Every structure is written in structure tokens, then in C-alpha cells.
Amino acid sequence: MRTKRLDKNFHIDHMTFEEFQQVILWAKHEGWNPGINDARVLYDAAPEGYLIGKIGEELVSSVTAIIYQKRYAFMGMYIVHPKYRGMGYGYAIWQEAMRRLEVSSVEVIAMEATLPQVERFQSSGFDVAYMHDRFIYDVNGGERQTAKVWDVTEESIDDVCAYDDMFDVEARKGFTRNWLGIPGVEAVYWSDKIHGEIKGYGVIREAAEGYRVGPLYAHDITIASEIFEALGSKARNGAQLMIDVPENNQAGSRLMRSRCGDIKGQLARMYKGGTPPERMNEMFGLFSVKIG
């Protein structure tokens, strides 16, 4: 839906990869701290879901609406260039993304919202399900990888991807493998033996500032702690690790408070169409704020 304040040359297109790279820079300037090598894998996951608003060829606003398979979608990267805020360009591209999802087979739409934006999204039919608490950990050089934490290799990656699928509302075919192939990514899993049952795994990647940890999934707090420790051992001494933990995973909150101290920020997980079942007690770290 357009308003009378929109420039007559404003239009909404599918985003090219080059335009997405610019939007990633917008996200960095917003303080979202994206992974430095995220762009290609995120874009290739569903390029048809990336929308860009432009006046002529000038980039104005962005949003993503990624359909996993058929009935579940995740919205993100909702940004308006500061020059054009408060003029209706964000609303216009948001409405177009919602329209496209509503004519598809999608039943549930998810998103992460900054707290000032929650009320706006509630007016579009989204409800807050829970909060993600952001923690920052300072690497001290004393982190170690214990005997039951193994590096993910080509021999173990299929099993790790199958484990990850258990945490998705709908499996994202090929996405996890591609995520683990991002340059500079380090991933580990927990098992009693090298090719035994997987009871947890985690990923660390370099970000605009420090590192991001995500996902971090584990059967219990002890396994989660060992995985987090192993990931910390792969980061530069003195660097900071950022992780977003579901607040209603009480074990996860205890673990991160003990290691990181106070919460440094919050995001609201919101759904339209109802809250899907989730393995919340095993989710110690969000996969990605941009794609779920």
C-alpha cells in the first residue's frame, strides 16, 4: 500500500545480491553485528524472498520474507535508509512482503523485533512469544575443547545437519550445510564417541565486531557449557562472543549469566498464525536473527 508521501518513482523489486551486500552494511550501521561472510549463504537460501524499495536506482528500504518449505516463513532485514525514515517507505515494503506471503501457502510467519518496533508489528497481527536475551562473553584464552566435543568434518556433517533439522519448524534443505561452509566458520558437536549419537552442536563465525555464536543446541546445560567453551577456544584471545538465548530456556539463561554477566540487550520473537512447537529446553543459542 502506498501513501501520498511516497515519491512517484518509488518501486519495489527483488533484491540483487549486490543490493543485499549494501543492505548488510545498513545492518552493520544499525548495530546488528552481522557475520562478515554471511551474505552469500543468506541470499542463496531464497533470493526470491529478498525485496528492495528504490527511488529510481537509489536504495531506500529493505525486507526479507523467507519461506522455509511451504507453511513457515521468517521475516527480517526490515530497514529504511535514515534519509527516508518516517515517510512511509518502510510501511510500503512491509505491506508488499506481507501480501506476497498471504497469497502463498504460508500458515505461520516468524520474526525477531527490536523492542521499539514491537507495537508496530502487533498492529500487523504478530504476537510476542518470548524474548531473546543477548549476552556478550569476553574470551580469556583459558577456554578448552574437551574430549567429547568434536570438530564438524565432512565425515560428520550429514549427521550434524540431521540433528539441526530437529530444531526447525520446517527443514531447510541444504541451508545448514551451506551455513557450515561459510568461510571462517568453526563448528563442533558433542558425542560420547566420534561417530556416536549427537547430543548437541554449536557454530561460531567472525562478525563485524568480535564473533557470533549460533546456533547452540544441546540436550542439557552441561553439554551446552562444553560446546560454548570449545567455541570460545577457537576465537581470538580478548575477542567478544555474542549469543542470543531464549529467555524461557532457564538453564540457558543461568549458563550465560554465569559466564557473561548481565543481559546486554533483547529481541522479541514474534509470530503471526500461532506459536509453533519448539525444543525450547535444548535451544541455548539462536541460529540467526536474520533467518531464524
Helices and strands as residue ranges (DSSP letters): E 10-14, H 17-29, H 39-45, G 47-49, E 50-55, E 58-67, E 72-80, G 82-84, H 89-102, E 108-114, G 115-117, H 118-122, E 127-138, E 149-151, H 157-165, H 175-180, E 186-190, E 200-206, E 211-218, H 221-233, E 240-246, H 250-260, E 265-272, G 280-282, E 283-285
